[in-house]
Amino acid sequence: MFIDPICKVHMSEKSDFVTEYGGKTYYFCSGKCKSKFDRLEKSVIRLKRNIGDREKISFGRLNKEIIKTGICTLCGACVASCEYVTFVDNKPKLVGKCTACGVCYNQCPRTITKEEDLIGKIRYAYAARSAIPGVKGQDGGVVTSMLAYALDEGLLDCAVVTKRSKDEPWKAEPVIVRTSAEVLESAGSIYTHSMTLEPLMSAIKQGMGSIGFVGPSCNIDAVHKMQTSSYGFLHLFLRARVLKFGLFCMDSFEHDGIKEFVESKGMDLNDIHSMKIRKGLFELGTSEGMKSYDLSELDQYRCSSCKYCTDMVSENTDISFGGVGTPVGWTTVLIRSSVGYEIFNEAVDSGYLEARPLEKAEMDRTINLAKMKKVQMYTLNRRQQG
């Protein structure tokens, strides 16, 4: 006896309604059930073909990232979408040959596959760089140039940014700037945490009506929560419009750790004139030229909170910026709000920026790195279980 896979009625081999699929023979009670099964089969084949055109993903990847880490929900999506996956000892298991069609991985509720899940909602994506002569900002200097434009035009009363401390080299110092000249002085990235929320609150209390706020996702998320909080901050944020400029961020490091690392290489922080993290390298600009080190050498100095962060691209911003995906000297710009879109394009039209649409390959590189940040919690969970 056989069971109709659609209506679950018991069938015999004498049924007039039969189909072959995945090396198996299926029997149906009626042409209607067979038709439903055939349509489903075509849909699965179409889905496999569509996914296969883009990327080969095997069951092994699902097993490594989701099943072995213990975050599988046992929903059965992988079992339902592939005839070679079934439950064994209450876990999905491959019982046939995997064709790496990717269906099981893409249907799993625990995998992160949609673009919006990886980089948040965006309106437009650009590659941009500063058009202001002499700007020394990180990558394309886009954040510096946009703030300079907004302050010159009176669109912002001030901005909260981070600059290097004069007392301790390469220590982050959050400040309120009111002119484009002050913004230019603060250009460049610092890879340590900056306590920017205190100057932001100070600017609001001083009556600043429009404020630019620059920070990585952790700082941006704090502002986002304060803007929507019912616990005492909402009345303050109703007084000011805060335009959030989010910075791409994979890691931050302890200041003392960076100092120790630099000294271990026979250098002094006072002699370092630039720092940059790009393509897995930690680059230090010195009077003797650029010195590059594998970023993994700084793992021991990584801030503990960064291990739990999954947002590389600052999703709760008006605009996000980073040197990922685009060529050296350019910045990837993800515009999320209408206000961000208007100010960005006005800066371009006014000659502060040069911009072009982000190319697909550049977006793909950004998405891939964002995915690495998203799934690091799975890796952490796997390490802890081991």
Buried (B, 14 or more C-beta within 10 A) or exposed (E): EBEBBBEEEEBEEEBEBBBEBEEEEBBBBBEEBBBBBBEEBEEBEEBBEEBBEEEEBBBEBBBBBBBBBEBBEEEEBBBEBBBBBBEEEEEBBBEEEBBBBBBBBBBBEBBBBEBEEBBBEBEBBBBBBBBBEEBEBBBBBBBBBBBBBBBBBEBBBBBBBBBBBEEBBBBBBBBBBBEBEBBBBBBBBBBBBBEBBEBBBEBBEEEBEBBBBBBBBBBBBBBBEBBEEEEEBEEBBEEBBBBBBBBBBBBBBBBEBBBEBBEEEEBEBEEBEEBBBBEEEBBBBBEEEEBEBEBEEBEEBBBEEBEEBBBBBBBBBBBBBBBBBBEEEBBBBBBBBEBBBEBBBBBBEEEBBBBEEBEEEBBEBBBEBBBEBBBBBBBEBBEEEE
